[in-house]
Amino acid sequence: MENKTYKKISNWYRKFQISKSPQMNLVWGFFLYTLIGFILLSIPLFHKTDISFLDNLFISTSAISTTGLVTISIFDSYNFFGQFVIMALIQIGGIGYMTLTTYYLLFTTKKITHWHSKLIGTEFTLPNTIQIKDFIKSVIVFTLIMETIGAILFYFAFTNSGMGSLKAIWFSIFHSISSFCTAGFGLFNDGFESYQDNTFINTIISVLAISGSLGFIVITDLWYRIRGKSKEISFTTKIIIYGFLFLLFLGTLLIYTTESSSILGSNSSLMTSFFQAMSAMTTVGFNTIPIGELSLPILLLITFLMYIGASPSGTAGGMKITTLTAMLSILKSRLFGQKKITFLNRLIPFERIYVATSTFMLYTSLIFLFSFLLSYFENFSFDSILFEVASALGTVGLSTGITGDLTNVGKILIIILMFIGRVGVLTFGFALLQQKDNDSKKIRTDDLAV
C-alpha cells in the first residue's frame, strides 16, 4: 500500500516537473517555502508576544526574499526558535533553494538531472563560460567560508562592545548570515545605528554584503582564473566589477558632499556615507543612521541605487548592473548612430538586449504601479512611498520608517512586491504566462549575463 502511494506521488511530481515551465517551478518553490515559514512563525510557542497572521506572513516573505522590511520587532516579538526559523529562511532565500537541492544531488549521486539544470539556469543567469556543477560547488563552499569567518569576527566585535558571550554567539551567527545573504534582518531595533562609529562592525558587514552581492558568477570566474581554467575573467565579471565600483564611489561621494554632517556625524561621515551607499547597492538593507531623517536628494539617490542593485546570480536584488549597462549601450549606439550595440568593444547580442529591455520596462512599470496603489491606500508622503516600493521590489529592506504603520492592504502590496523581487520580474512574468525563456540557450561565451 505504501509503495503504491509513493509511486503515485512520484509520478505526480514528475508530471508536475514536465508540465510546468522552470519559471513556474521556481515561483511555486519559493511560494512553498514562504508558506512553510509562515506556518512555523505562526506557532505561538515561537512568540514572545501576540503576533497577527498578516505580520507573520510579512516576516516570512521578507525573510525568504532576503528583503529585511519588518512590521514588528524581530527580537521583541520572536524567541530563539522563531528567530532561528527566520535565519533559516534567509539562508534558503539567499543562496536559492534549488542550489541546496542540486548540491545535495551532486554530493550523493555526483550528477544532476536535466530538470535541475534548467531550474538553476532560470534562478541564476549564467554565461556559458561557467559550468553548472562548478557554479553550485562554489556557491556552497564560498557561502560557508564567508559566513563562518563573518560569525567569528562578529563575535569578537560584539564581545568587545560589552555583549555577553552567549548572546554574542547567537547574534554573530544571525547577523553574519543576514549580511552575506544581503537580507537586512537584524536583532537590534535601531538597525546598526548604535554602531555608527564602530569601524570593525562597519567593515565586517560591508565585506560580507559586497562578497554576496557581487555574485557567484564573479566568484566562480575568479576561481577559474586562479586555477588556470581560463586565461582571463569573463566579460560579465568585468561589467559587474566596473559598474559596482563606479556606482558605489559615486553614491558615497554624493552622500558625503551633500548630506548634513549633523546626520552623518562629524567623526565618521565618510564611513557613514560609504555604508549607506553600500547598503543600498548591495541591497543588504542595514543602516547606521535614521533613514527617515535624510534629505530628499539623498533619499532619491538611495532609491536609485536600490533600483539598480548589484550583480545577477548573487544575493542582491534590484534591476542589476548588467541590465543598466545594456540600456546605456543601447542609448550610446542610438546617439552615435551605430548599427551594432557594444560595450567595452564587445558586441552585446540582441537576445541579451531583449532581456535587458524587458526587465527594465517591467521593473519600472511595477515601481510605478505599486507606488500608485500605495499612494491611493496609504497616507504617507510620496517620497516615503516611492522609497518603500523600491526597497521592497529591490529586496533591500531600508525604510523611512513607514513599514510598521502600513494598513493591511499596504502590507499585502509590499508582500507581493518582495516576492516578485526575489523570484525576478521576468521569471515571474514568464511564470504567469506559462512561457519558457528559450533565449537563454543562445548565449555565447562572451555574452553579458543579464
ROKOL-591529 format. One record per residue (C-alpha): residue in one letter; x, y, z. Coordinates in nm, 3 decimals. Example, Ala and Ser with C-alpha at 12.3 -4.5 7.8 and 13.67 -1.06 7.14 Angstrom:
BEGIN
+--------+---------+---------+---------+
: residu :      c1 :      c2 :      c3 :
+--------+---------+---------+---------+
:      a :   1.230 :  -0.450 :   0.780 :
:      s :   1.367 :  -0.106 :   0.714 :
+--------+---------+---------+---------+
//
This chain:
BEGIN
+--------+---------+---------+---------+
: residu :      c1 :      c2 :      c3 :
+--------+---------+---------+---------+
:      m :   0.000 :   0.000 :   0.000 :
:      e :   0.283 :   0.238 :   0.095 :
:      n :   0.473 :   0.154 :  -0.226 :
:      k :   0.167 :   0.232 :  -0.441 :
:      t :   0.115 :   0.563 :  -0.262 :
:      y :   0.483 :   0.650 :  -0.304 :
:      k :   0.468 :   0.566 :  -0.677 :
:      k :   0.158 :   0.782 :  -0.723 :
:      i :   0.329 :   1.077 :  -0.553 :
:      s :   0.646 :   1.023 :  -0.758 :
:      n :   0.451 :   1.005 :  -1.084 :
:      w :   0.256 :   1.319 :  -0.995 :
:      y :   0.581 :   1.503 :  -0.907 :
:      r :   0.744 :   1.401 :  -1.239 :
:      k :   0.436 :   1.514 :  -1.434 :
:      f :   0.446 :   1.843 :  -1.246 :
:      q :   0.812 :   1.891 :  -1.342 :
:      i :   0.739 :   1.823 :  -1.708 :
:      s :   0.416 :   2.019 :  -1.735 :
:      k :   0.536 :   2.334 :  -1.566 :
:      s :   0.794 :   2.573 :  -1.702 :
:      p :   1.116 :   2.620 :  -1.499 :
:      q :   0.995 :   2.968 :  -1.414 :
:      m :   0.667 :   2.835 :  -1.274 :
:      n :   0.850 :   2.568 :  -1.074 :
:      l :   1.075 :   2.835 :  -0.928 :
:      v :   0.781 :   3.054 :  -0.830 :
:      w :   0.597 :   2.762 :  -0.672 :
:      g :   0.913 :   2.659 :  -0.487 :
:      f :   0.961 :   2.998 :  -0.325 :
:      f :   0.590 :   3.019 :  -0.254 :
:      l :   0.604 :   2.682 :  -0.076 :
:      y :   0.898 :   2.789 :   0.143 :
:      t :   0.722 :   3.116 :   0.221 :
:      l :   0.413 :   2.920 :   0.325 :
:      i :   0.618 :   2.681 :   0.541 :
:      g :   0.789 :   2.976 :   0.706 :
:      f :   0.454 :   3.144 :   0.767 :
:      i :   0.314 :   2.830 :   0.931 :
:      l :   0.619 :   2.789 :   1.156 :
:      l :   0.625 :   3.156 :   1.255 :
:      s :   0.255 :   3.135 :   1.341 :
:      i :   0.323 :   2.878 :   1.615 :
:      p :   0.256 :   3.058 :   1.948 :
:      l :   0.548 :   2.875 :   2.116 :
:      f :   0.785 :   3.074 :   1.891 :
:      h :   0.645 :   3.409 :   2.008 :
:      k :   0.730 :   3.645 :   2.289 :
:      t :   0.407 :   3.836 :   2.232 :
:      d :   0.091 :   3.815 :   2.024 :
:      i :   0.161 :   3.848 :   1.650 :
:      s :  -0.104 :   3.876 :   1.380 :
:      f :  -0.118 :   3.626 :   1.094 :
:      l :  -0.051 :   3.903 :   0.841 :
:      d :   0.263 :   4.012 :   1.025 :
:      n :   0.387 :   3.652 :   1.032 :
:      l :   0.325 :   3.625 :   0.658 :
:      f :   0.502 :   3.957 :   0.603 :
:      i :   0.810 :   3.845 :   0.801 :
:      s :   0.820 :   3.506 :   0.627 :
:      t :   0.805 :   3.668 :   0.282 :
:      s :   1.061 :   3.929 :   0.380 :
:      a :   1.298 :   3.657 :   0.505 :
:      i :   1.270 :   3.418 :   0.207 :
:      s :   1.308 :   3.715 :  -0.028 :
:      t :   1.604 :   3.842 :   0.180 :
:      t :   1.445 :   4.186 :   0.194 :
:      g :   1.456 :   4.281 :   0.560 :
:      l :   1.148 :   4.502 :   0.577 :
:      v :   0.967 :   4.433 :   0.905 :
:      t :   0.636 :   4.541 :   1.052 :
:      i :   0.732 :   4.429 :   1.403 :
:      s :   1.049 :   4.397 :   1.609 :
:      i :   1.214 :   4.062 :   1.542 :
:      f :   1.393 :   4.049 :   1.876 :
:      d :   1.095 :   4.164 :   2.083 :
:      s :   0.836 :   3.952 :   1.902 :
:      y :   1.004 :   3.613 :   1.841 :
:      n :   1.200 :   3.394 :   2.081 :
:      f :   1.510 :   3.198 :   1.984 :
:      f :   1.315 :   2.938 :   1.787 :
:      g :   1.126 :   3.200 :   1.590 :
:      q :   1.448 :   3.385 :   1.518 :
:      f :   1.606 :   3.057 :   1.407 :
:      v :   1.324 :   2.996 :   1.159 :
:      i :   1.378 :   3.345 :   1.017 :
:      m :   1.751 :   3.281 :   0.986 :
:      a :   1.687 :   2.951 :   0.805 :
:      l :   1.452 :   3.125 :   0.561 :
:      i :   1.717 :   3.391 :   0.498 :
:      q :   1.975 :   3.125 :   0.419 :
:      i :   1.742 :   2.940 :   0.182 :
:      g :   1.637 :   3.261 :   0.011 :
:      g :   1.990 :   3.395 :  -0.008 :
:      i :   2.158 :   3.116 :  -0.200 :
:      g :   1.842 :   2.972 :  -0.353 :
:      y :   1.652 :   2.662 :  -0.254 :
:      m :   1.737 :   2.490 :  -0.583 :
:      t :   2.107 :   2.545 :  -0.514 :
:      l :   2.079 :   2.348 :  -0.191 :
:      t :   1.881 :   2.070 :  -0.358 :
:      t :   2.119 :   2.045 :  -0.652 :
:      y :   2.425 :   2.046 :  -0.426 :
:      y :   2.273 :   1.755 :  -0.231 :
:      l :   2.229 :   1.561 :  -0.556 :
:      l :   2.587 :   1.632 :  -0.657 :
:      f :   2.712 :   1.526 :  -0.315 :
:      t :   2.516 :   1.199 :  -0.310 :
:      t :   2.493 :   1.095 :  -0.677 :
:      k :   2.774 :   1.300 :  -0.840 :
:      k :   2.531 :   1.417 :  -1.109 :
:      i :   2.234 :   1.645 :  -1.157 :
:      t :   1.920 :   1.597 :  -1.363 :
:      h :   1.831 :   1.798 :  -1.672 :
:      w :   1.535 :   1.944 :  -1.483 :
:      h :   1.759 :   2.072 :  -1.203 :
:      s :   1.995 :   2.222 :  -1.461 :
:      k :   1.708 :   2.411 :  -1.621 :
:      l :   1.590 :   2.544 :  -1.286 :
:      i :   1.940 :   2.657 :  -1.186 :
:      g :   1.969 :   2.827 :  -1.524 :
:      t :   1.642 :   3.005 :  -1.452 :
:      e :   1.729 :   3.111 :  -1.098 :
:      f :   2.084 :   3.217 :  -1.188 :
:      t :   2.161 :   3.371 :  -1.527 :
:      l :   2.494 :   3.212 :  -1.621 :
:      p :   2.726 :   3.276 :  -1.915 :
:      n :   2.843 :   2.963 :  -2.099 :
:      t :   3.195 :   3.007 :  -1.964 :
:      i :   3.076 :   2.866 :  -1.629 :
:      q :   2.971 :   2.505 :  -1.573 :
:      i :   2.668 :   2.449 :  -1.351 :
:      k :   2.844 :   2.186 :  -1.137 :
:      d :   3.138 :   2.416 :  -1.066 :
:      f :   2.898 :   2.703 :  -1.002 :
:      i :   2.693 :   2.509 :  -0.746 :
:      k :   3.003 :   2.394 :  -0.559 :
:      s :   3.147 :   2.745 :  -0.549 :
:      v :   2.817 :   2.885 :  -0.417 :
:      i :   2.800 :   2.643 :  -0.124 :
:      v :   3.170 :   2.647 :  -0.033 :
:      f :   3.210 :   3.023 :  -0.062 :
:      t :   2.891 :   3.084 :   0.138 :
:      l :   3.003 :   2.857 :   0.423 :
:      i :   3.351 :   3.009 :   0.433 :
:      m :   3.234 :   3.372 :   0.433 :
:      e :   2.954 :   3.319 :   0.683 :
:      t :   3.184 :   3.130 :   0.921 :
:      i :   3.453 :   3.399 :   0.904 :
:      g :   3.186 :   3.667 :   0.944 :
:      a :   3.038 :   3.499 :   1.253 :
:      i :   3.381 :   3.472 :   1.419 :
:      l :   3.462 :   3.837 :   1.351 :
:      f :   3.117 :   3.949 :   1.466 :
:      y :   3.169 :   3.757 :   1.791 :
:      f :   3.487 :   3.946 :   1.872 :
:      a :   3.325 :   4.276 :   1.771 :
:      f :   3.016 :   4.222 :   1.988 :
:      t :   3.205 :   4.095 :   2.293 :
:      n :   3.448 :   4.387 :   2.268 :
:      s :   3.149 :   4.622 :   2.275 :
:      g :   3.030 :   4.468 :   2.604 :
:      m :   2.785 :   4.199 :   2.488 :
:      g :   2.771 :   3.872 :   2.685 :
:      s :   2.932 :   3.562 :   2.530 :
:      l :   2.617 :   3.351 :   2.481 :
:      k :   2.421 :   3.639 :   2.334 :
:      a :   2.718 :   3.734 :   2.116 :
:      i :   2.737 :   3.382 :   1.968 :
:      w :   2.374 :   3.389 :   1.851 :
:      f :   2.387 :   3.750 :   1.735 :
:      s :   2.709 :   3.679 :   1.543 :
:      i :   2.569 :   3.380 :   1.354 :
:      f :   2.240 :   3.554 :   1.276 :
:      h :   2.394 :   3.878 :   1.152 :
:      s :   2.667 :   3.703 :   0.955 :
:      i :   2.410 :   3.505 :   0.755 :
:      s :   2.187 :   3.811 :   0.723 :
:      s :   2.479 :   4.024 :   0.599 :
:      f :   2.615 :   3.777 :   0.344 :
:      c :   2.267 :   3.698 :   0.211 :
:      t :   2.203 :   4.075 :   0.199 :
:      a :   1.885 :   4.022 :   0.398 :
:      g :   1.899 :   4.324 :   0.627 :
:      f :   1.735 :   4.138 :   0.917 :
:      g :   1.878 :   4.245 :   1.250 :
:      l :   1.819 :   4.172 :   1.615 :
:      f :   1.875 :   4.538 :   1.705 :
:      n :   1.564 :   4.755 :   1.695 :
:      d :   1.756 :   5.054 :   1.560 :
:      g :   1.948 :   4.861 :   1.294 :
:      f :   2.317 :   4.932 :   1.349 :
:      e :   2.272 :   5.298 :   1.446 :
:      s :   2.443 :   5.239 :   1.782 :
:      y :   2.749 :   5.109 :   1.592 :
:      q :   2.776 :   5.403 :   1.352 :
:      d :   3.131 :   5.484 :   1.466 :
:      n :   3.241 :   5.121 :   1.507 :
:      t :   3.483 :   5.072 :   1.216 :
:      f :   3.522 :   4.699 :   1.284 :
:      i :   3.150 :   4.618 :   1.261 :
:      n :   3.101 :   4.850 :   0.962 :
:      t :   3.384 :   4.669 :   0.784 :
:      i :   3.253 :   4.320 :   0.862 :
:      i :   2.906 :   4.399 :   0.727 :
:      s :   3.048 :   4.571 :   0.418 :
:      v :   3.282 :   4.285 :   0.327 :
:      l :   3.012 :   4.021 :   0.374 :
:      a :   2.748 :   4.217 :   0.183 :
:      i :   2.979 :   4.303 :  -0.107 :
:      s :   3.101 :   3.942 :  -0.127 :
:      g :   2.747 :   3.813 :  -0.151 :
:      s :   2.611 :   4.083 :  -0.378 :
:      l :   2.890 :   4.076 :  -0.637 :
:      g :   2.752 :   3.738 :  -0.726 :
:      f :   2.860 :   3.381 :  -0.756 :
:      i :   2.939 :   3.437 :  -1.126 :
:      v :   3.226 :   3.663 :  -1.020 :
:      i :   3.347 :   3.421 :  -0.753 :
:      t :   3.338 :   3.120 :  -0.987 :
:      d :   3.500 :   3.320 :  -1.266 :
:      l :   3.784 :   3.440 :  -1.042 :
:      w :   3.831 :   3.084 :  -0.914 :
:      y :   3.863 :   2.964 :  -1.273 :
:      r :   4.128 :   3.229 :  -1.333 :
:      i :   4.324 :   3.138 :  -1.019 :
:      r :   4.321 :   2.766 :  -1.104 :
:      g :   4.422 :   2.834 :  -1.463 :
:      k :   4.097 :   2.707 :  -1.616 :
:      s :   4.059 :   3.038 :  -1.800 :
:      k :   4.309 :   3.291 :  -1.929 :
:      e :   4.105 :   3.596 :  -1.833 :
:      i :   3.793 :   3.689 :  -1.643 :
:      s :   3.470 :   3.696 :  -1.840 :
:      f :   3.301 :   3.996 :  -1.993 :
:      t :   3.016 :   3.967 :  -1.742 :
:      t :   3.255 :   3.978 :  -1.445 :
:      k :   3.427 :   4.288 :  -1.580 :
:      i :   3.094 :   4.465 :  -1.623 :
:      i :   2.982 :   4.373 :  -1.272 :
:      i :   3.304 :   4.486 :  -1.103 :
:      y :   3.348 :   4.810 :  -1.301 :
:      g :   2.982 :   4.907 :  -1.269 :
:      f :   2.964 :   4.825 :  -0.898 :
:      l :   3.279 :   5.020 :  -0.808 :
:      f :   3.172 :   5.323 :  -1.012 :
:      l :   2.821 :   5.342 :  -0.864 :
:      l :   2.949 :   5.276 :  -0.511 :
:      f :   3.208 :   5.554 :  -0.545 :
:      l :   2.954 :   5.794 :  -0.694 :
:      g :   2.695 :   5.719 :  -0.425 :
:      t :   2.948 :   5.761 :  -0.143 :
:      l :   3.077 :   6.089 :  -0.288 :
:      l :   2.731 :   6.240 :  -0.332 :
:      i :   2.613 :   6.141 :   0.016 :
:      y :   2.936 :   6.270 :   0.174 :
:      t :   2.927 :   6.605 :  -0.005 :
:      t :   2.552 :   6.664 :   0.002 :
:      e :   2.409 :   6.533 :   0.329 :
:      s :   2.424 :   6.732 :   0.652 :
:      s :   2.714 :   6.649 :   0.884 :
:      s :   2.474 :   6.652 :   1.177 :
:      i :   2.318 :   6.334 :   1.038 :
:      l :   2.634 :   6.169 :   0.905 :
:      g :   2.836 :   6.251 :   1.215 :
:      s :   3.147 :   6.466 :   1.220 :
:      n :   3.390 :   6.189 :   1.321 :
:      s :   3.285 :   5.916 :   1.076 :
:      s :   3.098 :   6.097 :   0.799 :
:      l :   3.296 :   5.930 :   0.517 :
:      m :   3.248 :   5.582 :   0.660 :
:      t :   2.880 :   5.654 :   0.721 :
:      s :   2.837 :   5.779 :   0.364 :
:      f :   3.009 :   5.470 :   0.226 :
:      f :   2.799 :   5.238 :   0.442 :
:      q :   2.463 :   5.383 :   0.329 :
:      a :   2.566 :   5.371 :  -0.038 :
:      m :   2.697 :   5.017 :   0.007 :
:      s :   2.381 :   4.910 :   0.189 :
:      a :   2.161 :   5.033 :  -0.096 :
:      m :   2.383 :   4.896 :  -0.375 :
:      t :   2.429 :   4.550 :  -0.224 :
:      t :   2.065 :   4.556 :  -0.103 :
:      v :   2.185 :   4.440 :   0.240 :
:      g :   1.945 :   4.692 :   0.396 :
:      f :   2.133 :   4.774 :   0.717 :
:      n :   2.154 :   5.136 :   0.829 :
:      t :   2.378 :   5.320 :   1.073 :
:      i :   2.175 :   5.643 :   1.062 :
:      p :   1.797 :   5.709 :   1.068 :
:      i :   1.694 :   5.684 :   0.702 :
:      g :   1.384 :   5.894 :   0.758 :
:      e :   1.600 :   6.192 :   0.858 :
:      l :   1.795 :   6.203 :   0.532 :
:      s :   1.736 :   6.493 :   0.295 :
:      l :   1.515 :   6.446 :  -0.011 :
:      p :   1.805 :   6.447 :  -0.266 :
:      i :   1.984 :   6.170 :  -0.075 :
:      l :   1.663 :   5.969 :  -0.041 :
:      l :   1.626 :   5.989 :  -0.419 :
:      l :   1.990 :   5.887 :  -0.464 :
:      i :   1.949 :   5.584 :  -0.238 :
:      t :   1.626 :   5.499 :  -0.420 :
:      f :   1.820 :   5.498 :  -0.747 :
:      l :   2.092 :   5.273 :  -0.601 :
:      m :   1.827 :   5.032 :  -0.470 :
:      y :   1.661 :   5.040 :  -0.811 :
:      i :   1.985 :   4.932 :  -0.983 :
:      g :   2.106 :   4.680 :  -0.725 :
:      a :   2.420 :   4.479 :  -0.782 :
:      s :   2.504 :   4.160 :  -0.968 :
:      p :   2.291 :   3.888 :  -1.127 :
:      s :   2.332 :   3.543 :  -0.977 :
:      g :   2.422 :   3.684 :  -0.637 :
:      t :   2.237 :   3.750 :  -0.314 :
:      a :   2.147 :   4.108 :  -0.407 :
:      g :   1.823 :   4.227 :  -0.562 :
:      g :   1.746 :   4.522 :  -0.785 :
:      m :   1.730 :   4.557 :  -1.160 :
:      k :   2.102 :   4.459 :  -1.184 :
:      i :   2.411 :   4.640 :  -1.307 :
:      t :   2.421 :   4.431 :  -1.625 :
:      t :   2.072 :   4.548 :  -1.720 :
:      l :   2.175 :   4.910 :  -1.667 :
:      t :   2.486 :   4.850 :  -1.877 :
:      a :   2.282 :   4.706 :  -2.162 :
:      m :   2.041 :   5.000 :  -2.153 :
:      l :   2.329 :   5.251 :  -2.158 :
:      s :   2.481 :   5.062 :  -2.451 :
:      i :   2.153 :   5.092 :  -2.642 :
:      l :   2.144 :   5.466 :  -2.569 :
:      k :   2.506 :   5.510 :  -2.681 :
:      s :   2.450 :   5.322 :  -3.007 :
:      r :   2.145 :   5.535 :  -3.090 :
:      l :   2.313 :   5.864 :  -3.006 :
:      f :   2.620 :   5.786 :  -3.218 :
:      g :   2.424 :   5.625 :  -3.499 :
:      q :   2.588 :   5.285 :  -3.456 :
:      k :   2.420 :   4.980 :  -3.609 :
:      k :   2.565 :   4.742 :  -3.352 :
:      i :   2.526 :   4.763 :  -2.975 :
:      t :   2.861 :   4.728 :  -2.799 :
:      f :   3.017 :   4.785 :  -2.459 :
:      l :   3.392 :   4.781 :  -2.390 :
:      n :   3.437 :   4.692 :  -2.757 :
:      r :   3.228 :   4.376 :  -2.711 :
:      l :   2.914 :   4.308 :  -2.911 :
:      i :   2.602 :   4.256 :  -2.700 :
:      p :   2.372 :   4.007 :  -2.879 :
:      f :   2.013 :   4.103 :  -2.945 :
:      e :   1.893 :   3.815 :  -2.724 :
:      r :   2.052 :   3.987 :  -2.423 :
:      i :   1.922 :   4.326 :  -2.533 :
:      y :   1.569 :   4.184 :  -2.543 :
:      v :   1.609 :   4.052 :  -2.187 :
:      a :   1.753 :   4.380 :  -2.061 :
:      t :   1.485 :   4.600 :  -2.217 :
:      s :   1.209 :   4.367 :  -2.098 :
:      t :   1.350 :   4.370 :  -1.744 :
:      f :   1.385 :   4.748 :  -1.747 :
:      m :   1.031 :   4.808 :  -1.871 :
:      l :   0.866 :   4.556 :  -1.641 :
:      y :   1.070 :   4.659 :  -1.336 :
:      t :   0.998 :   5.029 :  -1.389 :
:      s :   0.630 :   4.960 :  -1.456 :
:      l :   0.597 :   4.768 :  -1.129 :
:      i :   0.753 :   5.055 :  -0.934 :
:      f :   0.508 :   5.299 :  -1.094 :
:      l :   0.206 :   5.070 :  -1.043 :
:      f :   0.273 :   4.988 :  -0.679 :
:      s :   0.369 :   5.346 :  -0.598 :
:      f :   0.032 :   5.449 :  -0.739 :
:      l :  -0.152 :   5.182 :  -0.539 :
:      l :   0.025 :   5.263 :  -0.213 :
:      s :  -0.035 :   5.634 :  -0.269 :
:      y :  -0.405 :   5.556 :  -0.305 :
:      f :  -0.438 :   5.337 :   0.005 :
:      e :  -0.180 :   5.496 :   0.237 :
:      n :  -0.146 :   5.844 :   0.384 :
:      f :   0.229 :   5.897 :   0.360 :
:      s :   0.444 :   6.137 :   0.160 :
:      f :   0.521 :   6.026 :  -0.194 :
:      d :   0.897 :   6.015 :  -0.138 :
:      s :   0.848 :   5.771 :   0.152 :
:      i :   0.614 :   5.555 :  -0.058 :
:      l :   0.849 :   5.551 :  -0.359 :
:      f :   1.138 :   5.463 :  -0.128 :
:      e :   0.939 :   5.178 :   0.030 :
:      v :   0.836 :   5.038 :  -0.310 :
:      a :   1.192 :   5.049 :  -0.447 :
:      s :   1.318 :   4.885 :  -0.129 :
:      a :   1.059 :   4.605 :  -0.145 :
:      l :   1.098 :   4.524 :  -0.515 :
:      g :   1.478 :   4.551 :  -0.488 :
:      t :   1.469 :   4.326 :  -0.177 :
:      v :   1.671 :   4.588 :   0.012 :
:      g :   1.498 :   4.643 :   0.345 :
:      l :   1.576 :   5.010 :   0.401 :
:      s :   1.279 :   5.220 :   0.506 :
:      t :   1.198 :   5.574 :   0.610 :
:      g :   1.001 :   5.421 :   0.897 :
:      i :   0.656 :   5.367 :   0.748 :
:      t :   0.658 :   4.986 :   0.722 :
:      g :   0.512 :   4.919 :   1.064 :
:      d :   0.238 :   5.177 :   1.011 :
:      l :   0.110 :   5.038 :   0.680 :
:      t :  -0.253 :   4.932 :   0.658 :
:      n :  -0.333 :   4.567 :   0.590 :
:      v :  -0.376 :   4.650 :   0.220 :
:      g :  -0.038 :   4.822 :   0.217 :
:      k :   0.128 :   4.523 :   0.385 :
:      i :  -0.022 :   4.286 :   0.127 :
:      l :   0.105 :   4.505 :  -0.158 :
:      i :   0.457 :   4.507 :  -0.010 :
:      i :   0.440 :   4.128 :   0.039 :
:      i :   0.361 :   4.084 :  -0.331 :
:      l :   0.645 :   4.318 :  -0.428 :
:      m :   0.901 :   4.139 :  -0.210 :
:      f :   0.803 :   3.802 :  -0.356 :
:      i :   0.825 :   3.928 :  -0.715 :
:      g :   1.159 :   4.090 :  -0.637 :
:      r :   1.303 :   3.762 :  -0.511 :
:      v :   1.195 :   3.538 :  -0.798 :
:      g :   1.278 :   3.811 :  -1.051 :
:      v :   1.040 :   4.027 :  -1.254 :
:      l :   1.096 :   3.839 :  -1.580 :
:      t :   1.079 :   3.499 :  -1.415 :
:      f :   0.752 :   3.600 :  -1.251 :
:      g :   0.621 :   3.727 :  -1.585 :
:      f :   0.717 :   3.405 :  -1.765 :
:      a :   0.555 :   3.203 :  -1.488 :
:      l :   0.227 :   3.393 :  -1.517 :
:      l :   0.222 :   3.340 :  -1.892 :
:      q :   0.343 :   2.977 :  -1.863 :
:      q :   0.624 :   3.058 :  -2.108 :
:      k :   0.981 :   2.932 :  -2.120 :
:      d :   1.274 :   3.164 :  -2.178 :
:      n :   1.426 :   2.992 :  -2.480 :
:      d :   1.663 :   3.282 :  -2.543 :
:      s :   1.891 :   3.164 :  -2.264 :
:      k :   2.001 :   2.872 :  -2.483 :
:      k :   2.154 :   3.109 :  -2.736 :
:      i :   2.405 :   3.282 :  -2.506 :
:      r :   2.759 :   3.287 :  -2.648 :
:      t :   3.076 :   3.259 :  -2.445 :
:      d :   3.147 :   3.634 :  -2.427 :
:      d :   2.785 :   3.738 :  -2.378 :
:      l :   2.671 :   3.962 :  -2.098 :
:      a :   2.459 :   3.770 :  -1.846 :
:      v :   2.167 :   3.997 :  -1.756 :
+--------+---------+---------+---------+
//
